[in-house]
Structure formats: C-alpha cells, structure tokens
C-alpha cells in the first residue's frame, strides 16, 4: 500500500466524484481509477459504489477512511517535525473552534501565532464541539477549542482551559426575572431558545436537566450566539448559557440568573488534541503560546 493510494482514496471519498478528485490532485482520471483499483485489489474489498453521477463509500471504504486520514495526518506531522528540528516551523495549522469560546481569544491568539510563525498556513473551521472532537480524532484537525464532550481516548485528549457556571437568560419582563436563583425543576414548563445538539452549551444544559430528571422543550434552535440573544431579547423564550454570554454587549438588558443543580451545570472549556506523539509541531507551538499568554478578560 502506497501513500499516494491513500491520498487518492481520501480525495475521491471527499469529492464523491472521480473527475473532481482527479482535477484536485492534478492527475489523470485513468491514473486515479487505476490507483483505486490497485488499493481495492490489495484490500480484497470494493471501496466505492460507483454510479453515473457520484461515488459513495462502501462499508469497507468507511472503515478505511478514518485510518487513511490518520495516516496522512501523521505523515504531514512527520514532515513538519523534521522542519522544526531544522529550526523552521512551517506547514499548516488546522484549527477548529466553537463560537465565543471561554478561556481563549481565538482571533488574538492566531494573530500572535502568525506574527511569530509567518511560514505556517492557518486554516480555521467553526463547528460544534462534538463534530470538532471527531475531526481531531480523525486527524482532519490539528487541534480544536470547545467544550469537553467525551473522556480521553487513544485518538483524543482534552486539556482543560477554564470552567464557568451556567446561567439563565430571560427578558426583564419575564415572570422568572425577579428570582434570585433558579433550578432545573423550576424551568421544566418554559420555552427554551438553544443551540443545535452538537454545541457544547446545549450538551451541558441537556446533561444538567437529564441529571435532574426534568424534561424541557426547545422551541427555537439556532446556530449562532447573536441569534440566540436576539430571540431571548424579544421574549420568545429563555436560554441557559455560559455566564460570559450574558456579559456581551448584545445581551443588552437581559436578566441573568444563576442556575443551581447537578454538577453538570459547570461549563468546561478544553483544547482537544491528538495523542502527544501525533500532535503536530504547529499545534504544540500554539499551545505553548497559549500557555504563556493570559488573554484579556
């Protein structure tokens, strides 16, 4: 099995099309097809279901994809490590992050990183914490900032950055606004504004209400912080969010109330990384920079 076979396989899997994959790799379509057939012969299993419009992965192909991505990521890391030994940090830093993450100011951190390591290309992807964890474990991202969604595994480790309590945001005229403290049991009948289930704050809130044995109804589901705050501001529901969300200018005059209950109401921000041996030099350099710099509150 050659590395180019795996590179070709991953390109076809991502493009779901041989012609587009060949154009992306700058190889002939016949050469690409021959490479895939050679890989299928070696593995003694078909990797794609081919149709006139697109190709899709077989069960064997899906099993190979994650391993192929990890192998290629390790090869890139090896090249970068050799360059780092020579005193040159270059290559690509692929970073993922959730929106408005606590404990790190991503834009400022990346600006400092670029000034110090101008030869490293920075790629940034924004998504929910669960998806980011999968991307790091699969080797598609060098590291990500998000909320802890799982325990450490052979492919993923969590480095704690900070934690903060969850609070309830509501309109000042809401009947809960005069409360001093709220519990999940007191909120069971309310309409909620919340993020998609993949997001860290949503997962934290769901865990807190599940631990309390309380069912809640999310009537309005969004994928950005500003949209959530606007809906709460219009009185369309309440939201359970990390405390720092309520300190944003967009929160305006919204009422923020402490949420007390199970331990799951603590919102922990982490850096998600591969195992140390698989962590790229660029990712290590970013973490060293983060560790040496305390961002503005």
N, C-alpha and C positions, 0 to 999 in steps of 0.2 A: 504494500500500500504506500503510495507516494503522497507527499503533502499537496501536490497540485491536484491529485484526485479529490482530496478532501476540500480544497479551495473551490474546485469546480462544482462539487456536490452542494456545498453550502450556498453558492451563488444561485444555482438552479432552484434550490429549496426556497430561497428568499424571493427570487423573481417570479417563481411559478411559471417560468417560460424559458425555453432553451435559447430562443433568438435574443431576448433581452439579456439573459445571463452571458451569452457569448459576446455581445456588444460591451457589456460592463467589464468583462475580463480581457477584452481585445484579443479574442481567439476566434478561430473559425467555428461555425456551428458543427461541422462534421467532426472537428477535433474534440469539441466539447462532448458530443454524443459518444465518441469513441472512449473518452476518458470515463464517462459514467458507466458505459457497458463494461469496461475493464474492472471498475470497482464492484459492480454487481456480480461479475464472474468470480472475483476473489472472495466476496462475502457469501456467494451462493444464494442470493436473495434479490428480488427486484426492489429497487428503492423508490421508484416513482410509478404512478399510474398516469399514462400519457393519453391526452385527448387532443383534438384539433385546436382547442383554444388555450389550454393550460395544462400544467402537470401538477399533481398533488403527491404528497408523500404517502408511501405505504406504511404499515406498522413497523416494518424493519427500517424504513427511512427515518421515521420519527425517533426510533431508538438510537440511530446513528447520529442524528443532527446535534443533539446535546453534547455527545462525546467529541464530535468533529469540531464544534465551536470551541470547546475547552482546549483541545489540542492546538488549534490555530492560535488561540489567545496565549497559550504557553510559549509557542514559537515566537510570537511577537515580543513577549516579555523577555525571552532569552536574547533576542537581538538588542533590545533596549538595555538589558543588563550589561552586555558586553560594551555597548557605547558608554554606559555610565562608568564602567571601570576605566575607560579611556578619558574620563573627565568631561564627557559630553552627554547631557541629558537631552534626548530628542525622541521622536516618535509621536505617539498620540496618547492623550489623556481622555478617556471616555468616561464622563461623569453623569450620574443621574441624581435627581433631587425631587422631592415634593415641593409644593408651593409653600412659601412663608414658613420655612423650617426654623425651629428654635435652636439656639446654640451655635449657629454658624451663619454669617452673612455671606452667602454664596458668591454674589457678584464681586464683592470686595476681595474675597479670598482668591477668586480666579484672576482678578486684576493684578494682585500681588504676585501670583504664580506666573503670569505671563511676563511681567517685568523681570522676574528672576530667571525664567527659563523660556526665552523667546523662541527657541527652536522646537518646542513641543506644541503640536497642534491640539487645541482644546475642542472637544465635542461635548455638547450638553444635551441631555434628554430629561424632560419633565414628565413624571407619571406618579401613580400611586405607589405606596411603599411595598405592597405585595408584589406588584409587577417588577419593581426595581430589584427586589431581593432575587427574583427568578433570573433577571438579566445578569446580575453579578455572579450568581452561582453557575450560570451557563457560560460565563466568560465573555459576554457581549458588552459588559461594562467593567471598567477597572475598579470603580467604587461608586457608592451612592450614599446620599444623605436622606434619611427618612425616619420612620418610626419602627421600632422592633416588632416584627411580625412573626418571628419564629426563633427557636433556640439555635445555637451554633450547630453547624453540620460540617461534614468533610469538605463541602464546597463553599461554605459561607460562615463568616464570623462577624459578630456585632461589637463595635467599640462604642461604649456609651459616651455621649456628649453632654447631655443635660436632661433634666426632668422638670416637669411643672404640673400643677393641678389643672383639672378641667373645670370650666365654669359654664354657667347657664347664661346665655344672652337672650334678652327679650326687650320688647318695646316698653318705654317708660309707662305707658298706659295699660300694660298687660296686668291681669289680676295677680300675677306672681311677683311683680316688680317690688312690692313692699316687703317681701320675705327677707330674712337675714341669711338663712342657709336653706338649701333645698336638697332633697334626697331623691333617688330614682323612684321610690314608691310614690312620691308626691307628683311625679311627672307622667305617670302612665297614661293618662287620658288626654295629653296635649298633642297638638300637631307639631311635627318637627321639620325643620329645614336641615338637611345634612348633605354630606358628600357621598360620592359613589362608594360602594362597599370596599373597594380596593384601597381607599385612602386611609392613612394612619389615624387621623382623628375619628373617623367613622368606626374603624375597628376597635379603637379604645372605648368609644361610647357604647358600642354594641356589647363589648365584653362586660362593661360596668352594669348595664341593665340586665344582661343574662345572669350575672352573678347575683343580682338582687331578685331574680325571678320576676322581672317586670317586662311586660310586652309594651313596645312603643310603636307609633305609626309615623313613618317618614313620608310626608305627603309631597314634599318638594325636594328633589335631588339635584344637586349642582356639581360642577367640576372646577369651580374657582372660588377663592375666598371672597372676592369683591361681590360676586353674585349672591353668595350666602348672606353677607352682611346687609345687602340691599333688601333682600326678601324679609329678613327679620325687622329691619327698619320700617318696612311698610306694614308690619303687624300680621304677616301671613303665617307666622309660626315662630317657635323658639328654637334655639340651637345650643348644643353642648359642644364647646370648643376648647382648645388650649387657652390658657389665661392670656397669652400675649396677643391673641386675635382681638380681644376686647380693648386693647390699648392702641389699636391702629386708628389713624385719623378717620378712615371710612366708617368706623364703628359709631362715630358721632356721639349722640346722647343715649345710646343703648345702655340698658341696665345690665350689669354683670353681677351674678350671684354665685357664691361658692357652691360646688356640688360635693356633698359628703356621702360616702357609702363604702363600697368594696375597694380593695387596694387597686383594682383595675382602673380607677379614675385618675391614676397617675400617668402622665403622658411622657414617655421616654423617647428622646431623640438619639439616634445612633448613626455611626458611619458603618456601612455594610461593605465588607471587603472579602476577597478570596482568602484561602489559607496563606500564611506568610510566604511559603515557597512559591506561590503562584501570583503574589502581588507584584504588579509592575513597578519599576523604578519611579515612574511618574506619579503613581498613586502613593508610594512611600514618601516622595518628596512633598506632595500636597499635604499629607497627614503631619509630617514634620513641621511644615509651615503653619498648619492649623494649630498644632500643639504649642508653638512658640508665640502665637499671636492671640490676644484676647480681643475679640471684636467689640465695637461699641454696643452698649446695652440696647 
